[in-house]
Amino acid sequence: MKKILLLTGLVTLIAGGCSSSEVNMSMGNMRLIRSSATPQEVMNYATKVCQSDFYMGASFISKAAKEYRFKCVRAEENEVLIPIPGTSIDSNPK
């Protein structure tokens, strides 16, 4: 019994230490993402979220605490994708 409790506690600590990202708001092509991950991981996550909604990628707008604001961009809009400062956008679209 003690081993099960110890294992459960250890798994909880490990899982709690991992960063998380979630889309808090999605309105039109705007996305509000709350995340405790590194900026590059957030940029990759935002790009993946926008691409899953049939956009070309995510363009960074602003950051406030752990909330990141992005605009999803379509290829025909002729807009550039702006990364979070200090990060990059994968040049190979999927």
ZIPE-V60384 format. One line per field, one symbol per residue. psi: psi as a letter, one per 40 degrees, with the letter a starting at -180 (. if undefined). burial: I if it has 9 or more other ideal C-beta (glycine too) atoms within 8 Angstrom, else O. A space follows every 10 residues. Layout:
BEGIN
psi->???
burial->???
END
This chain:
BEGIN
psi->dddddddddd ddddddeiii hihdihhbei hhhhieiidd dddddddddd deffidahhh dihhbehhhi hhhideefii hhihheiihh egi.
burial->OOOOOOOOOO OOOOOOOOOO IOOOOOOOOI IIIIIOIOII IIIIIIIOII IOOOIIIIII OOOOOOIIII IIIOOOOOOO IOIIOOIOIO OOOO
END
